[in-house]
Amino acid sequence: MGTFYKEENFTRRTASSSQGGGLQKALFAFVILVLAVSIIGFAWWRMTHNPLTMIVNLNTATASELEYLPGVGKVHAQDIINGRPYKTIEEIKNVPGIGERSYEKMKPRLRVE
């Protein structure tokens, strides 16, 4: 019966299992970190690409980004691009089909840099 259980085997086994536990904890922490970064990244992307709140830079926005503005379709988006560069957001009123009323609707979502 003395050969069935040796104390040195037990200490080796517990030492290796405690190292495995540390690895499991590190892996778990890594997975949690990846999930947290993914959730934060998705929330940031949703906030900045929400069609109802997206702020558009008139000088750098693509045609599809300009279409997020109220009353702007493919034709107006291309006209806005053709009218670049803009020094102020008010200059968008010079684009054919964009008047004072349209400008007032999109004004809070415009910027020029």
Long-range contacts (C-beta under 8 A, 24 or more apart in sequence): 53-109, 54-109, 55-109, 55-110, 55-111, 56-109, 56-110, 56-111, 57-111, 57-112, 57-113, 58-84, 58-86, 58-89, 58-91, 58-92, 58-110, 58-111, 58-112, 59-84, 59-85, 59-86, 59-112, 59-113, 60-113, 68-109, 69-106, 69-109, 69-110, 70-102, 70-105, 70-106, 71-98, 71-102, 71-105, 71-106, 72-98, 72-106, 86-112, 87-112, 88-112
